[in-house]
Amino acid sequence: MNKRLSPQQHDELLQVLTARFDKNKHRHTAVDWANVLAKLEANAQKLWSLYEMERTGGEPDVVGYDTQTGEYRFVDCSAETPKGRRSLCYDQQALASRKEHKPEHSATEMASDMGIDLLSEDEYRQLQQLGQFDSKTSSWLKTPVDIRALGGALFGDLRYGHVFVYHNGADSYYGSRGFRSSLKV
């Protein structure tokens, strides 16, 4: 797989990201786009990952800045879980354990292929402070090892004005469940 953007893809992605950044100032009140852009221009691999987030329907946007690492955090901010990342079981182990009706991919493997991370429960709850996400869908979340060792995996959604985190068998998959991701640049 080619992990480099064409000049046209590069320019189109930066236009989309700039417009989204400007439209959603409440997600990043103390962040200057010129600084974010400089980081993006210096890292073609991260720009490719953001392109993949966008291509699969994630609508990535800046939601934070880590003063200790100097990194900006992009997160999928689409209203519902990204359309291009649905109908996935949790991980490769879960995919391999399915005897029939296997989905095409797993959330953790797809994220790894894209160079991004699944959101943790804390990150998911932080995202929900910035808007209303997953009111009709749900998103797999990074699952603690002890839960995964017992065959389970976590997912979250927003219902009745509240954020819920649930569990399911890691090998389950649904047309309305995908995954949200984050990328540090």
C-alpha positions in Angstrom: 0.0 0.0 0.0 1.3 3.4 -1.0 1.5 5.5 2.2 2.2 8.8 0.5 -0.2 11.4 -0.7 -0.3 12.8 -4.2 0.1 16.6 -4.3 -3.6 16.9 -5.1 -4.6 14.7 -2.1 -2.2 16.7 0.1 -3.7 20.0 -0.9 -7.3 18.8 -0.7 -6.8 17.3 2.8 -5.2 20.4 4.1 -8.1 22.5 2.8 -10.6 20.2 4.5 -8.7 20.2 7.8 -8.3 24.0 7.8 -12.0 24.6 7.1 -13.0 22.1 9.8 -10.5 23.7 12.3 -11.9 27.2 11.6 -15.5 26.0 11.8 -15.1 24.2 15.2 -13.1 26.6 17.3 -14.7 25.3 20.5 -12.8 22.0 20.1 -9.4 23.8 20.3 -9.7 27.3 21.7 -6.0 27.8 22.6 -4.5 26.2 19.4 -3.1 28.1 16.5 -3.6 26.4 13.1 -0.2 27.7 11.8 1.5 25.6 14.4 -0.6 22.5 13.6 0.1 23.0 9.9 3.8 23.2 10.5 3.7 19.9 12.3 1.7 18.3 9.6 3.9 19.5 6.8 6.9 18.1 8.6 5.4 14.6 8.9 4.1 13.0 5.7 3.3 9.7 7.5 1.0 11.4 9.9 -0.6 13.4 7.1 -1.3 10.0 5.3 -2.9 8.7 8.5 -5.1 11.8 8.7 -6.0 11.2 5.0 -7.1 7.7 5.9 -9.2 9.0 8.8 -10.9 11.4 6.5 -11.3 8.9 3.6 -13.1 6.4 5.9 -15.5 9.1 7.2 -13.9 10.1 10.5 -13.8 13.9 9.9 -10.7 14.3 12.1 -10.1 17.6 14.0 -7.7 18.9 16.6 -9.1 18.4 20.1 -6.0 19.0 22.2 -2.4 19.8 22.7 0.0 18.0 25.0 2.4 20.5 26.5 4.8 17.8 27.7 5.3 16.2 24.3 4.5 19.1 22.1 2.0 17.0 20.1 -1.5 18.0 18.8 -4.2 15.3 19.1 -6.6 14.7 16.2 -9.8 12.7 16.9 -12.6 11.5 14.6 -15.3 14.1 15.1 -18.0 12.7 12.7 -21.4 12.7 14.3 -21.7 9.0 14.0 -19.0 6.3 14.0 -17.1 6.5 10.7 -19.0 4.7 7.9 -15.8 3.3 6.3 -14.9 1.6 9.6 -18.1 -0.3 10.6 -19.1 -4.0 10.7 -15.8 -5.0 12.3 -15.1 -7.3 15.2 -12.7 -6.0 17.9 -9.3 -7.6 17.1 -7.6 -10.1 14.9 -7.9 -12.8 17.6 -11.7 -12.3 17.6 -11.8 -12.4 13.8 -9.8 -15.6 13.7 -12.2 -17.2 16.3 -15.3 -16.7 14.2 -16.3 -19.9 12.4 -18.7 -18.3 10.0 -20.0 -14.9 8.9 -16.7 -13.3 9.4 -16.4 -9.5 8.9 -13.8 -8.3 6.5 -11.5 -6.8 9.1 -11.0 -6.0 12.8 -11.0 -2.6 14.4 -7.5 -2.9 16.0 -5.9 -4.2 12.8 -7.5 -1.6 10.7 -6.4 1.1 13.1 -2.9 -0.3 13.0 -2.9 -0.4 9.2 -3.9 3.3 9.2 -1.3 4.3 11.8 -3.9 5.5 14.3 -5.2 4.4 17.8 -8.6 3.4 19.0 -10.0 5.8 21.6 -9.7 4.8 25.2 -12.8 5.1 27.5 -11.4 8.3 28.9 -10.7 9.8 25.5 -14.2 8.8 24.3 -15.8 10.6 27.3 -13.6 13.6 26.7 -14.7 13.7 23.1 -18.4 13.6 24.2 -17.7 16.8 26.1 -17.2 18.6 22.7 -20.5 17.6 21.1 -22.9 14.7 20.7 -21.3 11.7 19.0 -22.7 8.2 18.3 -26.3 8.9 19.1 -27.4 6.3 16.5 -24.2 4.2 16.3 -21.5 2.9 18.7 -17.7 2.7 18.7 -15.3 0.1 19.8 -13.0 1.4 22.5 -9.4 0.4 23.5 -10.2 -2.5 25.9 -8.1 -3.3 29.0 -6.1 -6.5 28.8 -8.0 -8.2 31.6 -11.4 -7.8 29.9 -10.0 -8.8 26.6 -8.4 -11.9 28.1 -11.9 -13.1 29.1 -13.2 -12.7 25.6 -14.8 -9.3 25.9 -14.3 -5.8 24.5 -15.7 -2.4 25.3 -17.7 0.0 23.1 -19.4 3.3 23.8 -22.3 5.4 22.6 -24.6 8.3 23.5 -28.2 7.6 24.4 -30.7 9.5 26.4 -28.3 12.4 26.8 -25.7 10.1 28.5 -22.5 8.4 27.5 -22.6 4.7 28.0 -19.8 2.2 27.9 -20.8 -1.4 27.5 -19.2 -4.7 26.9 -19.7 -7.3 24.1 -18.0 -10.4 22.9 -14.9 -9.2 21.0 -16.0 -11.4 18.0 -19.3 -9.6 17.6 -19.9 -7.0 14.9 -22.8 -4.9 13.8 -23.5 -2.6 10.9 -23.8 0.4 13.3 -20.6 -0.3 15.2 -17.2 0.9 14.1 -14.4 2.7 15.8 -13.2 6.2 16.5 -9.5 7.0 16.5 -6.9 9.4 17.6 -3.6 10.5 16.1 -0.9 12.6 17.8 1.1 14.9 15.5 
